[in-house]
Amino acid sequence: RTVLRDGKTAVSLSGQAVRDASPDKAHGPYPLVIVSHGYPGNRFLLSHLTENLASKGYVVVAIDHTDSTYEDMQAFSSTLLNRSLDQLF
């Protein structure tokens, strides 16, 4: 579940991934991809891409950026400050 660009309208997204699936530890290590959404956006914005990458053996992390989602968008200067900190975390 997430919200549309208006920051209020709830929507459900569906895909083919299995939520909370056990990782395949036998064949790793696997490459990591960090998906950083646009301004504004959210971690679900590129679900089609993240799910596809995961199906090809990547570990994919999609994060929400502080003050940069549809629900909590602030001035762009906050994104400039917080985005790299979010990614490092």
GIUR-V654311 format. One record per residue. N is the residue number from 1. PSI is psi in whole degrees, -180 to 180 (NA if undefined). NEAR is the number of other ideal C-beta (glycine too) atoms within 10 Angstrom. Layout:
n=N psi=PSI near=NEAR
n=N psi=PSI near=NEAR
This chain:
n=1 psi=142 near=7
n=2 psi=-168 near=17
n=3 psi=157 near=15
n=4 psi=180 near=10
n=5 psi=-22 near=12
n=6 psi=-9 near=8
n=7 psi=4 near=13
n=8 psi=-40 near=9
n=9 psi=115 near=10
n=10 psi=141 near=8
n=11 psi=158 near=9
n=12 psi=134 near=6
n=13 psi=146 near=11
n=14 psi=151 near=6
n=15 psi=-161 near=14
n=16 psi=-3 near=7
n=17 psi=158 near=13
n=18 psi=118 near=8
n=19 psi=136 near=5
n=20 psi=31 near=4
n=21 psi=149 near=8
n=22 psi=135 near=6
n=23 psi=151 near=8
n=24 psi=99 near=9
n=25 psi=-8 near=8
n=26 psi=-25 near=5
n=27 psi=8 near=7
n=28 psi=-175 near=10
n=29 psi=159 near=7
n=30 psi=149 near=15
n=31 psi=145 near=11
n=32 psi=135 near=9
n=33 psi=125 near=14
n=34 psi=120 near=12
n=35 psi=122 near=15
n=36 psi=109 near=16
n=37 psi=165 near=19
n=38 psi=-176 near=11
n=39 psi=119 near=14
n=40 psi=174 near=19
n=41 psi=-157 near=18
n=42 psi=172 near=22
n=43 psi=-14 near=17
n=44 psi=-10 near=19
n=45 psi=-37 near=20
n=46 psi=34 near=18
n=47 psi=-39 near=18
n=48 psi=-38 near=11
n=49 psi=-46 near=13
n=50 psi=-40 near=20
n=51 psi=-40 near=15
n=52 psi=-43 near=15
n=53 psi=-42 near=17
n=54 psi=-36 near=17
n=55 psi=-16 near=12
n=56 psi=10 near=9
n=57 psi=5 near=11
n=58 psi=148 near=14
n=59 psi=123 near=14
n=60 psi=129 near=21
n=61 psi=122 near=13
n=62 psi=123 near=20
n=63 psi=154 near=15
n=64 psi=139 near=18
n=65 psi=137 near=23
n=66 psi=130 near=16
n=67 psi=23 near=19
n=68 psi=18 near=23
n=69 psi=168 near=21
n=70 psi=-30 near=20
n=71 psi=-26 near=12
n=72 psi=27 near=14
n=73 psi=129 near=16
n=74 psi=-170 near=13
n=75 psi=147 near=9
n=76 psi=-29 near=12
n=77 psi=-32 near=9
n=78 psi=-40 near=16
n=79 psi=-42 near=19
n=80 psi=-37 near=11
n=81 psi=-46 near=12
n=82 psi=-26 near=16
n=83 psi=-49 near=18
n=84 psi=-33 near=12
n=85 psi=-41 near=10
n=86 psi=-44 near=16
n=87 psi=-39 near=12
n=88 psi=-35 near=7
n=89 psi=NA near=8
